[in-house]
Amino acid sequence: MKNIFSLLVFALIACSAVSAQQVTDFRKPGDVIRLEIKFEGQDASKIKRVSAAFNIPSGATPVNQNGFGASFGGDAAVETAPHTYVVEAKVPNSAATGDYFAYINVQAEDGGTQYIAGQQFQLHPFHVKNDRSFVPPTITVTELR
């Protein structure tokens, strides 16, 4: 019984430590996210255009950022070596606070595809913190005669 109690206490302390961890690496409007993207495989040479988009998966934005965007994109990627591209995306002023995941869009000679962080490749989410806000004021509308 004493061992079970000790194990429970240890588990509670470990859970508390994990939940106490806070994100400290925030991107803010104006910051640039830069990614290197490498392709391997028989059709890698068929790729003609690569771009990146960053989205909050649920599309939810904080209540104090009404009308702010839950996604933004980057410029077309530049091929820096065979099958290797670099893409840059600037966090816009209108980006809502949240965790953005990378989506890599590929156009080939014929066809194309999309790769999503956490599914086809592993990449941490980008934590965006935007101090700007907009809370819609109340409104009164009356008919004039």
Phi, psi and omega in degrees: 000320180297322179293321178296317178298316178298319179295319177297316179298316179299317180297319179296318179295318180296316179296321179295320180295320180293315182290338180281344179294133181238150178289128178241349181260083181262145168261149180231166179308134182099338177290151180249130173262128184236126182235143169256131184237123180242138179245142177227148177128171188296332182258011180300327181286348180275351183290131181247332183212137179229137175216166180231147173228153181233125186226145166278118188307318182279346183074002182285138175240153179301151183297335180271011178231047180302127179086357177284157183276146176255014177204155173204160183236172179247178175288166174300140182291154178253131178283120184258342177200169179304126177064019182232129185230151173238131180235143178235141177223129178267131178290119183284160178300335184267007180286130178287153173295135178162181179262117183257135177254146182278138173237123180255122181256133184233131171248128179250182176307311176229113178098189180178178181201172176231136176249138184239131178303135181092349178244289181270344176209160181255125176202135181298155173288155177261119182274113180257132176237119181240118182281350179289155179209162171208115175250117183303129176289162176291160184223145174232131180233128178230151178277136177261139179235000000 
